[in-house]
Amino acid sequence: MNLIRVMPAEGKMPITVTINNQSHTFSDSLPIQKLLEELKLTQRSLAIAINQEIIPRSEFEKRWIQDRDIVEMIQAVGGG
């Protein structure tokens, strides 16, 4: 699914998204990569789904988080 980002004429528009069942507000829509930076997370061993669609790591810079998106992040943890 390809999304086209349209900026409102007046500038930034705050968005609220649900990340792992917790509400987060950001100043504007943002790509997954920027979201990870904002949350101080790395891509390593991280799986992300937006609205129940798994997003390939290669799309993290292209896919934008939009208002009311539901984001699930799963971090793989090694051990044994």
Phi, psi and omega in degrees: 000123178257130179249140176256128181269126178244122180274134175293150184300325183278000176113220186290147178230118181301146177232152174238127180232156176258123179240115182048050176069016176237136181282134177227141177244136178234157184291341183193166174298154185207154178289157180306317181304316179293322176301315179299319178296316179300322181270001180058046178246156175252161179286340187302124178057034182242128175250139181230135173236138175242121181052044177069017176249119178291132183255121177297145179306327180295346181260359186300328179274343184260331186270126184261141173277129182247165178305135178072009175296150174249115185249130174243128178240133180233123180258122176286136179236126180278160179161182177168000000 
